[in-house]
Every structure is written in C-alpha cells, then in structure tokens.
Amino acid sequence: TNQGWGAAYNAATNQIVISDGSAWLMFWDAESFEEVRRVRVHLAKKPIKHLNEIDMYKGDLLANVWFQDRILRIDLESGNVKEVYEFSGLWPKDDRPKEADCFNGIAVDHERD
C-alpha cells in the first residue's frame, strides 16, 4: 500500500521492520534505509493483511491487525504467525460506542519482557 503503518527496530540485525497495512513486512538497513528484503505474513498459509502497529519481542515481531482485537507473534524469517493473542473479551464490540473502531497499538517493556 506504500503507507507507513508501523516501524520497529531489530537490534539483532540492525534493521528497521516496516508494516504498510498489507500482508508484507519490509526490512530496511538501519544505516542506509535501503530495503534489504520482504516477507509475507501468513497464518495457515493464508496471508494476513492490515498489519498495523508493530514491536519486537524476544526475537519475534508483534503486530496488531487493523479492525481486529488480536495481536500476532510473527517469525521474522518465515513470516509465519507463531501465536495469536486474542483480546476481544477486554472490551466486547457490543459494549463499545459506535465511534470506537478497534483494538490498536502495541507497547513492549523491553526491560521487563
């Protein structure tokens, strides 16, 4: 989509991981900002679109999916979704006002993870 929806720094590879709302993650060199590779995120071989906010977590990437109340744990090499964290029970859609869209955003406390 060529939009910048999320960015996370991977210190292990000195790369910036970028999400753009598609099923693709882009990996940029942190020094030159040149794209080094891409990986398609998938769950059971099905691409997962609308990847939004992202953050690193223990060598994997966490990503929320726009308009869904879940966070995905993604393997950075394969793009495979390793785990799905479901948060729909925190604030059920039937209890939300109409103007409330979706669960959005991620923050990881890297000192205590």
Secondary structure, 3 states (H helix, E strand, C coil): CCCCCEEEEECCCCEEEEECCCCEEEEEECCCCCEEEEEECEECCEECCCEEEEEEECCEEEEEECCCCEEEEECCCCCEEEEEEECCCCCCHHHCCCCCCCCCCCCCCCCCC
